[in-house]
Amino acid sequence: MVGLAYAAVPLYRLYCQTTGLGGSAVAGHSSDHIETMEPVKDRIIKVAFNADVHTSLHWSFRPQQNEIYVVPGETALAFYKAKNSTDKPIIGISTYNVVPFEAGQYFNKIQCFCFEEQRLNPHEEVDMPVFFYIDPEFAEDPRLAAVDVITLSYTFFQAKEGQKLPLPGYQ
């Protein structure tokens, strides 16, 4: 039961990311769509960034910027910083979600550090980029007409060497 309780949060997040439910952006978007996107210049969205670390992982982890402003249909680049504060190498793996939940289906990450093992040596500090865009269709969704803030939140967990989380949408 303890093991199941420990695994419940990452498994739930993985389910949400696979299905796009619960505010999770759907991973694995290609950059082909970027070339034909039309930016929605009259719809400015503030993207706020959040970072959490599970208690088992002795890292500091934070966004390098609290927020940025984007318009649907334009790409954006943000950075997080992680530091291993111990005297031994540690492997972490992250999950993410998007709030409000309805915006998750329009939040497209082109490149990020999620679902990949990140090995940090003792006292090593690294920058972790997130390259993303909000689909222009966001501006046409009546459920999101009043939304002008989206929060991207990452949580890092300690991973065992060689352990892989399946990518959303893949078996």
N, C-alpha and C positions, 0 to 999 in steps of 0.2 A: 504494500500500500504506500509506503514511503517513497519508493522508486516511482510509482505511478503518479503520486502527487508532485514529485520533483519534475517529472517529464510533462505534466499536464500543460503548463504554460507554453513551452516551445512547441509542443504538438498542436495545441490549439492555434497558435500563430501560424504554424506551417499550414494547417487546414485553411485558415483564413486567406493566406497568401496564395494558396492554390486556387481557391474559388473566387477570390476578390471580395469575400465577405468580411465584415468586421473592420472595415477601413484599411484593408491591406492593398497596397499597390500590386499589380500583377507584374511579376518579374519576367525577364527574358524578352523584352521588347526590342525589336530591331531598329536600327537607325534609318531604314529606308523611308519611313513615314516622314521623317524630319525634312527632307528635301522638298516635299510638296505641301507642307503645313503653311497655312495663312495665319499669322499672328492676329490676335484679337486685341488691338491696341487700346480700346476703350474699357478693357476689363483688367484692372491691376489687382493682383493677388499677392498678399503677404504670405510667404512660406516661413514658418517658425520651425526651429530645430530643437530636438530634445535628445538627451543621451542618458541611458541607464546601464548599470552593470549589476549582474546577479551577485549576491553576496559571496558566492564561491570563487569568484574571479577577482584577484587582487590587482586590478588595473584602475587607472583613472581614465575616464573617457568623457569627452565633451565636444560640443560643436565649436568650431572656430568663429562662427558668426551666429548671432541669436536669431537673425531673420534676414531675408532678402525679398525683394519685390520682383515679380515676374508677370508676364502676360501669357495667357494660354497661347500655345503655338510657338513659343520661343524656348530655346534650351537654356539651362542654367547650370552652374557649377558651384558646389558647396563643399566644405571640408570639415571633417571631424579629426580630433587628435586623440590618440590612445597612448598610454604609457604603462609599462610593466613596472610596478614599484617594488618588485621582489628581487631576490638574488638568484633566481632560477628562471629558465625559459618557461613560458606559459603559452598555450594555444587557446585562443578564443574564437568563438563563432557568433555571428549576430543575426537577429531577426529584426523586422521593422513593421510599423503600421502607420497608417495615415488617418488623421482626424480632421474634419468630420468623415465618418465612415463612407458616406455616399461619394465623396471625392476620390476615394481610393481607386476606383475603376478608371479615372482620368489621369492619375499620377503615374507617369511612365519613367522608370529608371533605365537609362541606357547603359550606365556603368556604375557599379558600386561594390562595396566590400562585403555585402551581406551574403550569407550562406556559404562563404569560403573561409577556410581556416586561416587565421591570422596568428602567426607565431611571433611573439615578441621576446627577445633576449632580455637578460637581467637589465633593468633600468633603461631599456630602449624606449624611445618615443617616436611615433610615426604619424604622418598625415595620411588621412584616408579620404579620397575624393568620392563625391556622389554627383554624377552627371545625369540630369533629368529634364523632363518637360511636362507641362500640363497640356493634355490634349485639347485642341481648340473646341471640341464638342462640349467641354465643360461649360462654356459660356451659353450653350443652348439648352442645358438641362434645367428645367423649371425648379427642381428640388434644390438647386444650388444657386438660385438667383440672388439670395441675400448673403451668400458665403463670400467673404473677402479675406479670410485667414485659413490656411491649411497648415497643420502641424505634422512634420515628419519625425517620427520617434524611432530610435534604434535601441535595442537592448543586447548587450554582450553577455554570453554565457561561457563558462570554461568548457573546452572540448578535449576529448582524448585524441591522441595522435592517430591519424588515419580515419577518424570518425567523420562521416559526411552526412549532411542533411540533404535529402532529395530536393531538387529544385522544384518550385511550384509548377504544376502542369506536366511534370515528367514522372514516370514510374521508376 
